[in-house]
């Protein structure tokens, strides 16, 4: 429900009685969680589209198992309490392609709840496994949800087809992070298009990308070089991390899968490092306007 619906909530009862209003679909689960945090005398009220009898039955069942998914409910409540007017700025993190999507998966659980995460891909099967709450399939006509096949040109065509969806995705944002692994199809082709749209809409646009390992082949390296230069012209600030340089900081016997995980985590660190400056107070106050003044059109 819209936040204005809170005005229609009943007022708290007499002293000693706490009233909790739940405006999410999983009302019984939230009531179960709240019952472990409030005294036994508290009264819980749940609003739902279900009939009162059904709600009462589900609430009774949920309260019997009050340990049911407390962390998820807590995150949901935090998200609802963060009204746009209370936030220093609206930040959206967009993971493009496989590498960007993996980076977003690492950020979702350990990030400020006010940040909005998006997973964007041409591969519907991979997108279905994303942990991001918001997902966008690019180029439903061009790729039919089957991926870009490692072709940056197809990735670009798919993004151009979905340009209106991209515009809707970035609308309302003050700061947009476009994160991707360069060298493939979707990340290399779609990231510049997404960045261009975000910048056209007045968002401070920051690209955070990785270049492929040498052992991935020259074809991917050449594609990464070309797409990185194209992306550089579309963003305000571009942060490029070479995966080969990361190998200098990890053990020589590091398994291949962990090597890619390290690269994904670097994307996460790049986003966290900038967003925390805005979202977390420090000894010397730095706000979004300060960050914007430094990073706008900085290259």
Beta strands, then each sheet from edge to edge (+ up, - down):
strand 1: 19-22
strand 2: 43-46
strand 3: 91-96
strand 4: 116-121
strand 5: 134-137
strand 6: 175-181
strand 7: 204-211
strand 8: 237-242
sheet 1: 1+ 2+
sheet 2: 5+ 4+ 3+ 6+ 7+ 8+
end
